[in-house]
Amino acid sequence: MKTNSKILIAAGAGLAIGGILGVLFAPESGADIRRKISGKGKKLVDNVKNQFVEVKDKFQNMNKAVKDQMEKVTERVDGHV
């Protein structure tokens, strides 16, 4: 994983943890706090899923590009033999 991806994941996790701690220490009722934590947890899960899909798509694109290049090389080698 590249440095930029690691930084984005760490920043997202830091924001989520900071948000949860902020909600926990806010002077609100327990029900309100649980609702906020639940909402932030769902957003965090959605963000992680989106990042996973992006990384998976990038990997699949790179895999396809490598296969395409290998096919070209194979065709060239077969054509010269």
Residue frames relative to the residue before (quaternion, step in Angstrom):
aa qw qx qy qz dx dy dz
M 1.0000 0.0000 0.0000 0.0000 0.00 0.00 0.00
K 0.4540 -0.7079 0.4744 0.2603 3.54 -0.92 0.89
T 0.6868 -0.5038 0.3475 0.3920 3.52 -1.28 0.44
N 0.6465 0.5286 -0.3323 0.4384 3.60 0.93 -0.84
S 0.6448 0.5163 -0.3194 0.4644 3.58 0.98 -0.81
K 0.6489 0.5143 -0.3167 0.4627 3.56 0.96 -0.85
I 0.6484 0.5156 -0.3150 0.4632 3.56 0.98 -0.84
L 0.6582 0.5084 -0.3113 0.4599 3.60 0.93 -0.86
I 0.6550 0.4991 -0.3129 0.4732 3.58 0.95 -0.84
A 0.6621 0.4987 -0.3077 0.4672 3.59 0.92 -0.88
A 0.6512 0.5061 -0.3184 0.4673 3.59 0.98 -0.81
G 0.6465 0.5166 -0.3171 0.4633 3.59 0.97 -0.81
A 0.6588 0.4946 -0.3035 0.4787 3.56 0.96 -0.88
G 0.6470 0.5229 -0.3150 0.4569 3.59 0.98 -0.82
L 0.6508 0.5071 -0.3132 0.4703 3.56 0.99 -0.82
A 0.6553 0.5140 -0.3116 0.4575 3.55 0.96 -0.85
I 0.6698 0.4867 -0.2990 0.4745 3.57 0.89 -0.92
G 0.6503 0.5143 -0.3147 0.4621 3.57 0.96 -0.83
G 0.6435 0.5237 -0.3146 0.4612 3.56 1.02 -0.81
I 0.6604 0.5022 -0.3033 0.4687 3.55 0.95 -0.89
L 0.6632 0.4904 -0.3137 0.4704 3.60 0.90 -0.84
G 0.6292 0.5342 -0.3332 0.4556 3.58 1.02 -0.75
V 0.6599 0.4950 -0.3026 0.4774 3.55 1.00 -0.81
L 0.6525 0.5350 -0.3204 0.4305 3.58 0.95 -0.84
F 0.7519 0.3829 -0.2099 0.4940 3.58 1.02 -0.74
A 0.4728 0.6631 -0.4436 0.3743 3.59 1.27 0.11
P 0.4508 -0.6965 0.4857 0.2753 3.60 -1.04 0.72
E 0.3651 0.7128 -0.5102 0.3136 3.57 0.42 1.25
S 0.6405 -0.5187 0.3870 0.4134 3.57 -1.27 0.21
G 0.6616 -0.5244 0.3704 0.3874 3.56 -1.25 0.46
A 0.6452 0.5276 -0.3239 0.4478 3.58 0.98 -0.85
D 0.6526 0.5080 -0.3125 0.4673 3.58 0.97 -0.84
I 0.6536 0.5142 -0.3097 0.4609 3.55 0.96 -0.89
R 0.6600 0.5004 -0.3158 0.4629 3.61 0.90 -0.89
R 0.6406 0.5204 -0.3261 0.4609 3.58 0.99 -0.77
K 0.6646 0.4933 -0.3068 0.4699 3.58 0.95 -0.83
I 0.6403 0.5144 -0.3294 0.4656 3.57 0.97 -0.83
S 0.6415 0.5262 -0.3188 0.4583 3.56 0.95 -0.87
G 0.6662 0.5058 -0.2995 0.4590 3.58 0.92 -0.90
K 0.6760 0.4776 -0.2947 0.4775 3.56 0.94 -0.86
G 0.6186 0.5397 -0.3404 0.4585 3.58 1.07 -0.71
K 0.6511 0.5080 -0.3148 0.4678 3.57 0.98 -0.83
K 0.6389 0.5141 -0.3282 0.4689 3.58 1.01 -0.79
L 0.6402 0.5253 -0.3235 0.4577 3.58 0.98 -0.85
V 0.6491 0.5076 -0.3156 0.4705 3.58 0.93 -0.90
D 0.6489 0.5139 -0.3187 0.4618 3.59 0.93 -0.85
N 0.6524 0.5143 -0.3138 0.4598 3.59 0.96 -0.86
V 0.6576 0.4982 -0.3139 0.4699 3.58 0.94 -0.88
K 0.6369 0.5196 -0.3298 0.4644 3.60 0.97 -0.83
N 0.6591 0.5093 -0.3121 0.4570 3.59 0.92 -0.89
Q 0.6589 0.4962 -0.3143 0.4699 3.58 0.94 -0.84
F 0.6272 0.5321 -0.3368 0.4584 3.58 1.02 -0.78
V 0.6524 0.5107 -0.3133 0.4641 3.58 0.93 -0.89
E 0.6460 0.5193 -0.3235 0.4565 3.60 0.96 -0.85
V 0.6691 0.4856 -0.3021 0.4746 3.58 0.90 -0.92
K 0.6381 0.5251 -0.3240 0.4605 3.59 0.97 -0.84
D 0.6575 0.5079 -0.3077 0.4638 3.59 0.95 -0.88
K 0.6427 0.5144 -0.3233 0.4667 3.58 0.97 -0.83
F 0.6505 0.5139 -0.3151 0.4622 3.57 0.96 -0.88
Q 0.6585 0.5029 -0.3115 0.4652 3.58 0.93 -0.87
N 0.6425 0.5165 -0.3234 0.4646 3.60 1.00 -0.77
M 0.6544 0.4949 -0.3118 0.4792 3.58 0.97 -0.84
N 0.6333 0.5351 -0.3241 0.4556 3.57 0.99 -0.84
K 0.6553 0.5019 -0.3050 0.4751 3.59 0.95 -0.86
A 0.6474 0.5228 -0.3205 0.4526 3.57 0.95 -0.86
V 0.6497 0.5043 -0.3159 0.4731 3.58 0.98 -0.83
K 0.6484 0.5106 -0.3222 0.4638 3.59 0.93 -0.85
D 0.6399 0.5251 -0.3231 0.4587 3.58 0.97 -0.86
Q 0.6640 0.4972 -0.3033 0.4690 3.57 0.93 -0.88
M 0.6440 0.5186 -0.3233 0.4602 3.57 0.99 -0.81
E 0.6337 0.5200 -0.3313 0.4672 3.60 1.01 -0.74
K 0.6421 0.5192 -0.3231 0.4623 3.59 0.98 -0.80
V 0.6557 0.5017 -0.3081 0.4727 3.55 0.95 -0.91
T 0.6452 0.5220 -0.3182 0.4583 3.58 0.95 -0.87
E 0.6452 0.5163 -0.3161 0.4661 3.58 0.96 -0.86
R 0.6588 0.5022 -0.3147 0.4634 3.60 0.93 -0.83
V 0.6613 0.4958 -0.3078 0.4713 3.57 0.94 -0.90
D 0.6679 0.4931 -0.3073 0.4651 3.60 0.89 -0.87
G 0.6559 0.5219 -0.3117 0.4474 3.58 1.05 -0.71
H 0.7178 0.4378 -0.2464 0.4822 3.61 1.13 -0.56
V 0.6025 0.5789 -0.3668 0.4091 3.57 1.19 -0.15
